[in-house]
Amino acid sequence: MREITTTADLAAFCEEARAHPFVTLDTEFLRERTYYAQLCLIQMAYPGDGDESAALIDVLTGEIDLAPLYDLMRDTSVVKVFHAARQDLEIFWQKAEVLPDPLFDTQVAAMVCGYGEQVGYETLVRSICKAGLDKSSRFTDWSQRPLSKKQKAYALADVTWLRQIYQNLSRKLEETGRARWVQEELGVLLSPDTYRTEPEEAWRRLKTRSSSPRFLAIAKALAAWREREAQSRDVPRNRLLKDDALLEVASNGPLTVEDLGKSRLLLREARKGRTAEAIVEAVKSAVTAPEETWPKAPPREQGGQASPALMDLLKVLLRARSEKSGVAQKLIATTSELEAFVLGRPEGERLRNGWRHELFGQQAEALIDGRIALGAGGKSVKVVELDG
């Protein structure tokens, strides 16, 4: 194992990695006390058995420029392999607006290869590598130095076993002709839009049952203020205003700090001073805006509901197709996507395209149109074609 703390050593390691078809990567970070993830450690490995083929890049010790790593990310001759890459890629995008090209995510690949829903790294190590992992260091503070031997061993294992897992899954995908399926899924991870957080859209993450335009207008203004404030102060959203308190304020619509203080769920810091004034101003800006600018409820909350009986049939078909193909059920379609598919809403569109259409969408359309039926075939579900 190599411990890298200088730009020169990082550049040398990345240059060695370029001689190989792939490199495995992982990160350790903290974000409990900040809005943006605090990167603490990067792990990398390229094919090989010796200690020189794996490295820990300590971004907190000394001064190190990650430019050589970002150049490797852009090198299209080397596949960058992660497990559950979403949060790792978010860090790289926020720091340098760089995303790995090409990318391979072993969690996505495992879901296509029959390992179930959002399979964990430890499960793949046990199933594919026939080894166990010591996970006792998982929740340690990675910002503290020096790192212990146990922490280093834990961090390194996240990329050394990943080499064998990648080769195994990659081979299965080629054998089954499903490599294209994984690449379709990785499109979301490789889109910069995935990692951009627009304050004016933050309200859409809120879980609310109300469709009142006035309520939604206030919730939107509060969520936008909270997002901008959290970003500028680099603190977690909920440290400023928790979701349940935000929804309570949106429901009550206080127009003075005194009225705001009557809220049950507000944190003490939000009841006074600059924060309280900002919350009241956000409420005022929402209720005084022209009503035609108030947001409408998300499409799923507006009229129309799929037949429960038809939804049950589609879920049976979905489960049957999942079992037969070995592809994780939730990767094929969620319940909300099924309903959108039935009702012709945009959220169900991906079931009409690509590998999902081949695997499930075609038969789902036939079931809805009455061209096929479902029956019991021994211990499994069978599809029965109907005449006419």
QUIZILIN-V747077 format. One record per run of one state. SS is the DSSP state (A for helix, B for strand, O for the rest). FROM is the first residue (numbers start at 1). LEN is the number of residues. Records with the same first field share a line. If there is no record, write none. Layout:
SS: FROM-LEN + FROM-LEN
This chain:
O: 1-1 + 5-2 + 18-4 + 31-7 + 47-4 + 59-8 + 75-4 + 83-3 + 97-6 + 113-8 + 130-19 + 177-2 + 190-2 + 196-3 + 206-7 + 234-3 + 241-2 + 253-4 + 261-7 + 272-1 + 288-3 + 294-5 + 302-6 + 326-3 + 333-2 + 344-2 + 353-1 + 370-2 + 378-2 + 386-3
B: 2-3 + 22-9 + 38-9 + 54-5 + 79-4 + 103-3 + 372-6 + 380-6
A: 7-11 + 51-3 + 67-8 + 86-11 + 106-7 + 121-9 + 149-28 + 179-11 + 192-4 + 199-7 + 213-21 + 237-4 + 243-10 + 257-4 + 268-4 + 273-15 + 291-3 + 299-3 + 308-18 + 329-4 + 335-9 + 346-7 + 354-16
